[in-house]
Amino acid sequence: MDAQAEYDNRARVPENPAIIAGWARDAAAFREGWAEAELGLPYGPGERERLDLFRPGPGTDWPTALFIHGGYWQALDRSFFSHCARGLLAQGVAVAVPSYDLCPAVTLARIVEQMRKAVGLLHRRGARRVLATGHSAGGHLTAMLMATDWAARGLPAGLVPAGLPISGVFELLPLLPTTIGAGLRLEAEEAAALSPASLPPPAGARLHAVVGGAESSEFIRQSRDFATAWGGSWEALPGLNHFTVLAPLTDPGSALVARAARIAQEL
């Protein structure tokens, strides 16, 4: 296997700069137009330890989802992804979109801990249960939140009982020999410990993994194998690559949004 070719999504999709620029425009327009939003809520002291919380309407008693951005833990922030909340908001689900610090300035373990703190903030602000979802690196972080022992942190057990990772990376060892892995600065032992595929399936957890049908064979394999290992389900969305796979989240009528909303509402 040529790991670099399999995991270098920007090389596989040369038009990615235009797609990402479109995300930034759409996200900014969405923030400008959505009235029920609290922007820049701090979940920690750091400059990037902030999240934007979008609600379907007044009040706080809404099912809640957390959408975690991708970028191989080394790029981007929440400002590129606000519009990914549109579909779920139309279905009555509040959506939080956090930023986090980036590797190599911080460790991957630190980023996992930051996302746990973001969930803690949502709980303090009224979320009884949280559906975790995220793209690429955010898919990995989604699974790590599902695997967290929340009771050991003084929070309700099963605080994140469901996850919908999109094009997630659940085995980190294949990344180590690539340019992507170089920025993570992980030894093999730590990479294994931070790989959701190496962790026991959380009791009662509900998992549905999504991947683009036009993605690399490794991305498709990782979603399939991880869903199988954790007793969940998975699907490959036909014709979508690692970047266009997010498009269904912006469509309130998409099958992906309907599934995610149903999961969030049943928690």
Legacy VTK file of the C-alpha trace (Angstrom):
# vtk DataFile Version 3.0
C-alpha trace
ASCII
DATASET POLYDATA
POINTS 267 float
0.000 0.000 0.000
1.189 3.519 -0.834
0.078 5.196 2.392
0.968 8.673 1.155
-1.270 8.283 -1.891
-4.080 6.730 0.129
-4.193 9.378 2.861
-3.099 12.579 1.079
-6.576 13.857 0.310
-5.464 17.253 -0.957
-3.326 15.560 -3.601
-6.177 13.214 -4.524
-8.613 16.129 -4.977
-6.646 18.917 -6.722
-9.649 21.254 -6.681
-9.672 21.256 -2.868
-8.545 24.924 -2.517
-11.675 26.120 -4.309
-13.868 23.806 -2.228
-12.336 25.035 1.038
-12.668 28.668 -0.052
-16.331 27.951 -0.730
-16.710 26.535 2.755
-15.310 29.737 4.233
-17.729 31.913 2.227
-20.750 29.758 2.991
-19.872 29.509 6.673
-19.466 33.281 7.038
-22.776 33.935 5.304
-24.481 31.380 7.511
-23.173 32.950 10.728
-24.281 36.350 9.506
-27.800 35.150 8.828
-28.518 32.832 11.782
-30.142 34.733 14.643
-30.035 32.055 17.355
-26.264 31.799 17.657
-23.759 32.234 20.467
-20.352 32.728 18.900
-16.997 32.212 20.545
-18.136 30.505 23.749
-15.018 29.564 25.753
-14.652 25.963 26.869
-11.068 26.575 28.020
-8.595 29.433 28.473
-6.816 29.154 25.124
-7.450 31.398 22.131
-8.700 28.473 20.030
-10.660 26.865 22.877
-13.915 28.333 21.637
-17.074 27.000 20.075
-20.014 28.455 18.204
-23.419 27.214 19.337
-26.328 27.414 16.889
-29.868 26.712 18.071
-33.021 26.084 16.017
-34.896 28.727 18.023
-35.134 30.396 21.443
-34.480 28.411 24.584
-32.028 25.638 25.409
-34.135 22.475 25.432
-33.002 21.115 22.057
-31.314 17.851 21.083
-27.634 18.692 20.652
-24.941 17.678 18.195
-21.246 18.570 18.205
-19.627 18.903 14.776
-15.803 18.653 14.847
-13.839 19.934 11.885
-11.105 18.097 10.019
-7.704 19.115 8.691
-5.642 16.164 9.956
-5.464 17.831 13.403
-3.094 20.366 11.781
-5.251 22.861 9.866
-8.504 24.855 9.716
-10.861 25.989 12.487
-14.555 26.295 13.205
-15.000 29.351 10.965
-14.910 27.141 7.844
-17.782 24.895 8.941
-20.669 26.912 10.424
-22.898 26.098 7.434
-22.575 22.381 8.188
-25.095 23.042 10.977
-27.819 24.111 8.530
-29.393 20.721 7.902
-29.651 19.630 11.539
-30.913 23.038 12.661
-33.779 22.749 10.201
-34.634 19.409 11.826
-34.734 20.873 15.347
-31.227 19.939 16.533
-28.822 22.463 18.076
-25.273 22.254 16.706
-22.009 23.285 18.354
-18.933 23.795 16.168
-15.644 24.020 18.114
-12.104 25.011 17.247
-9.131 23.337 18.895
-5.377 23.788 19.019
-3.375 22.212 16.215
-0.477 19.810 15.934
2.487 20.098 16.072
2.048 23.012 18.495
0.128 20.668 20.805
-0.152 16.902 21.049
-3.015 14.893 19.637
-3.822 13.758 23.178
-4.260 17.419 24.082
-6.748 17.905 21.252
-8.768 14.906 22.448
-8.890 16.457 25.909
-10.020 19.786 24.463
-12.981 18.137 22.738
-13.915 16.500 26.027
-13.939 19.949 27.616
-16.158 21.221 24.809
-18.667 18.472 25.577
-18.504 19.416 29.249
-19.432 22.985 28.366
-22.424 21.799 26.368
-23.569 19.715 29.316
-23.297 22.693 31.650
-25.386 24.689 29.208
-28.214 22.177 29.237
-27.328 19.299 26.892
-28.344 16.035 28.515
-26.819 13.873 25.767
-24.678 14.825 22.778
-24.476 13.337 19.304
-20.846 13.636 18.187
-20.114 14.021 14.509
-17.104 15.261 12.630
-15.145 15.146 9.411
-11.826 13.363 8.832
-9.751 14.195 11.941
-13.093 15.193 13.448
-14.320 11.663 12.790
-11.437 10.341 14.861
-12.279 12.789 17.653
-15.933 11.768 17.419
-14.989 8.179 18.198
-12.660 9.223 21.028
-15.544 11.115 22.660
-17.741 8.042 22.406
-15.025 5.995 24.108
-14.582 8.461 26.990
-15.387 7.414 30.554
-17.529 10.428 31.383
-18.455 9.245 34.870
-14.755 9.256 35.797
-14.781 12.956 34.908
-17.742 13.739 37.132
-20.180 13.889 34.231
-23.126 11.635 33.355
-22.188 8.209 32.050
-23.005 7.905 28.383
-22.874 11.668 27.826
-21.866 10.992 24.197
-23.794 7.801 23.447
-23.839 8.148 19.664
-21.481 9.144 16.899
-21.680 9.844 13.204
-18.082 10.150 11.953
-17.664 11.286 8.347
-14.538 10.090 6.510
-12.905 9.380 9.839
-9.440 8.062 10.626
-9.723 5.326 13.235
-6.294 3.687 12.853
-3.384 6.115 13.177
-0.475 3.761 12.561
-0.850 3.892 8.743
-0.322 7.668 8.895
3.077 7.520 10.612
5.239 7.068 7.472
3.434 9.860 5.602
3.906 13.630 5.518
0.654 13.836 7.483
2.012 11.669 10.249
5.211 13.718 10.505
3.262 16.674 11.897
1.609 14.519 14.553
4.930 13.512 16.118
3.533 10.222 17.387
5.456 7.134 18.383
3.860 3.851 17.382
2.719 3.034 20.929
0.968 6.377 21.346
-0.567 6.143 17.882
-2.080 2.802 18.814
-3.391 4.134 22.137
-5.047 7.064 20.351
-6.611 4.879 17.666
-10.319 4.281 18.294
-10.036 0.970 16.457
-7.755 -0.224 19.280
-10.291 0.653 21.974
-13.123 -1.561 23.225
-16.554 -0.668 21.864
-18.461 1.493 24.368
-21.379 -0.370 25.900
-24.633 0.607 24.244
-23.003 3.108 21.896
-24.702 3.884 18.604
-22.355 4.361 15.653
-22.985 5.135 12.000
-19.860 5.814 9.935
-20.043 7.645 6.609
-17.424 7.893 3.881
-17.402 9.205 0.329
-17.751 6.551 -2.338
-15.028 8.301 -4.391
-12.524 8.326 -1.535
-9.405 6.184 -1.334
-9.697 2.493 -0.647
-8.048 3.042 2.743
-10.612 5.600 3.887
-13.415 3.296 2.817
-11.750 0.340 4.541
-11.230 2.249 7.777
-14.899 3.253 8.021
-16.076 -0.258 7.167
-13.709 -2.024 9.544
-14.288 0.380 12.414
-18.074 0.197 12.135
-17.857 -3.583 12.109
-15.524 -3.664 15.117
-17.804 -1.426 17.156
-21.030 -3.127 16.088
-22.243 -0.103 14.156
-23.327 0.581 10.600
-21.637 2.390 7.741
-22.275 3.676 4.259
-20.318 5.049 1.318
-22.058 8.000 -0.330
-21.800 7.502 -4.111
-19.682 9.918 -6.099
-18.529 12.039 -3.143
-14.865 12.651 -2.376
-13.174 13.580 0.878
-14.290 17.203 0.552
-17.683 17.009 -1.158
-18.797 14.379 1.376
-19.794 17.257 3.677
-22.335 18.684 1.243
-25.294 16.605 2.519
-24.991 18.235 5.965
-26.019 21.577 4.476
-29.212 20.123 2.944
-32.128 19.815 5.412
-33.720 17.246 3.114
-30.744 14.919 2.745
-30.881 11.331 3.958
-27.741 11.916 6.046
-29.327 14.833 7.895
-32.509 12.829 8.466
-30.499 9.970 9.987
-28.404 12.275 12.173
-31.452 14.192 13.389
-33.255 10.979 14.248
-30.297 9.755 16.276
-29.946 13.057 18.137
-33.657 13.169 18.931
-33.654 9.619 20.279
-30.788 10.110 22.737
LINES 1 268
267 0 1 2 3 4 5 6 7 8 9 10 11 12 13 14 15 16 17 18 19 20 21 22 23 24 25 26 27 28 29 30 31 32 33 34 35 36 37 38 39 40 41 42 43 44 45 46 47 48 49 50 51 52 53 54 55 56 57 58 59 60 61 62 63 64 65 66 67 68 69 70 71 72 73 74 75 76 77 78 79 80 81 82 83 84 85 86 87 88 89 90 91 92 93 94 95 96 97 98 99 100 101 102 103 104 105 106 107 108 109 110 111 112 113 114 115 116 117 118 119 120 121 122 123 124 125 126 127 128 129 130 131 132 133 134 135 136 137 138 139 140 141 142 143 144 145 146 147 148 149 150 151 152 153 154 155 156 157 158 159 160 161 162 163 164 165 166 167 168 169 170 171 172 173 174 175 176 177 178 179 180 181 182 183 184 185 186 187 188 189 190 191 192 193 194 195 196 197 198 199 200 201 202 203 204 205 206 207 208 209 210 211 212 213 214 215 216 217 218 219 220 221 222 223 224 225 226 227 228 229 230 231 232 233 234 235 236 237 238 239 240 241 242 243 244 245 246 247 248 249 250 251 252 253 254 255 256 257 258 259 260 261 262 263 264 265 266
